[in-house]
Amino acid sequence: MNHTEKPSDICAHLGDEYDRYLGAIVPPLFQNSLFTCKRQNHGYAYSRVANPTIEILEEKLAALEHAQAARVFSSGIGAITATISSLLQSGDHVISLRSAYYPVTEFLQNEMSKFGVESDFLENFSREELEKAVKPNTKLIYFESPSSNIFKILPIREIGAFAKERGIATAMDNTWATPLYQNPLDLGVDYTIHSATKYLGGHSDVIAGVVAGSKEKMDALRVNERAHWGACIDPFAAWLLIRSLRTLEVRMERHSRNAQQVARFFQAHPKVRRVYYPGLESHEEHELAKHQMRGFSGLISFVLNADKERSMQFVKNLEIFQEGPSWGGFESVVNTPGITSLAEVTRFEGVPDGLIRMSVGLEDAQSLIEDIAQALERL
Ligand SMILES: *Cc1c(COP(=O)(O)O)cnc(C)c1O
């Protein structure tokens, strides 16, 4: 590995062009929609299609994901829907994961169905399950690992091989692990996708998404999907993400260390029924996780030995942890998918009743554990 392949070097310096940008140590923000071509044909015309600030970000993200190229979008969902719609036409079939990020399930069920695309949703993605579900018109296998809320680990290499044998495209949401801890393209997946709103952004101040893969696939995404569906990122959001990436590795080390401690605390506590964290040896798929991941991030779920009402009381008792939907930011936050989601949604996803999800932030680990301890104590 040379220095341009090391994640922290990529984040700090890949794309630096001091001579081009007057020695500015931070690459400039090109916050403009159009580029005049009257004096110079530099290849830029309109920022929905190409912009130098956005390109610096794309270069870094491609390198982090071991990809030939990457494309950024205005949101994670924008990246996912652009990828899915680029691969399918009327009469096609998709296999997706029941515990995938729910808006993707809704997109397949409510939007793609309007264009004559049918979808099936599987629980485990075992070879038997895939063999039973695959059809002559299956064009895409879409999944996450670890999956949303319950952090199911899927056998990525086997899924990639299964799809390749049949000429089916694969797209995987890699948001949970970040490109630091897992690289799906190396395991045979065609498209790796992130909600950059989470760890890549890391400061809870930007919404964005990214897809990475072969140059050919990414060029098509830029020209067809970003230009036509319009989910283009704003240059300022791209500039903020370049800022965020500078600290990605140090942030992830801290998230990971804090989360391990919090997960172990939960695991040992008598008021806790079950902890979902692939970094714990007790996680059902820990061995597979270790095999395909290099580390574990800061998102944990658990179920208390308590009914929904008392579980909600625990959430309200927390003082440092805020309550809200997103995750991957500097701040610790909890969400209650097994308490407040619609019953049909939790059933579909396989989320157990009472499930609480916790994004462990960058605060002091001891303060976080003391906060959790007092909130459990007061139950
Ligand atoms: C948040 C999230 C998304 C959607 O990303 P946005 O940036 O909010 O559009 C996609 N996948 C996963 C796993 C997520 O957690």
The ligand as a Tripos MOL2 file, in Angstrom:
@<TRIPOS>MOLECULE
LIG
   15    15     1     0     0
SMALL
NO_CHARGES

@<TRIPOS>ATOM
      1 C1        -30.0350    7.6000    6.2400 C.3       1 LIG1
      2 C2        -29.8590    6.4050    5.3740 C.ar      1 LIG1
      3 C3        -30.0950    6.4680    4.0060 C.ar      1 LIG1
      4 C4        -30.6750    7.6940    3.3490 C.3       1 LIG1
      5 O1        -29.7750    8.7180    3.2810 O.3       1 LIG1
      6 P1        -30.2080   10.2810    3.1900 P.3       1 LIG1
      7 O2        -28.9090   10.9590    3.0810 O.co2     1 LIG1
      8 O3        -30.9690   10.5680    4.4360 O.co2     1 LIG1
      9 O4        -31.0650   10.4110    1.9700 O.co2     1 LIG1
     10 C5        -29.8100    5.3590    3.2530 C.ar      1 LIG1
     11 N1        -29.3430    4.2180    3.8070 N.ar      1 LIG1
     12 C6        -29.1330    4.1160    5.1240 C.ar      1 LIG1
     13 C7        -28.6250    2.8330    5.6770 C.3       1 LIG1
     14 C8        -29.3900    5.1970    5.9520 C.ar      1 LIG1
     15 O5        -29.2120    5.0850    7.2730 O.3       1 LIG1
@<TRIPOS>BOND
     1     1     2 1
     2     2     3 ar
     3     2    14 ar
     4     3     4 1
     5     3    10 ar
     6     4     5 1
     7     5     6 1
     8     6     7 2
     9     6     8 1
    10     6     9 1
    11    10    11 ar
    12    11    12 ar
    13    12    13 1
    14    12    14 ar
    15    14    15 1
@<TRIPOS>SUBSTRUCTURE
     1 LIG1         1 GROUP 0 **** ****
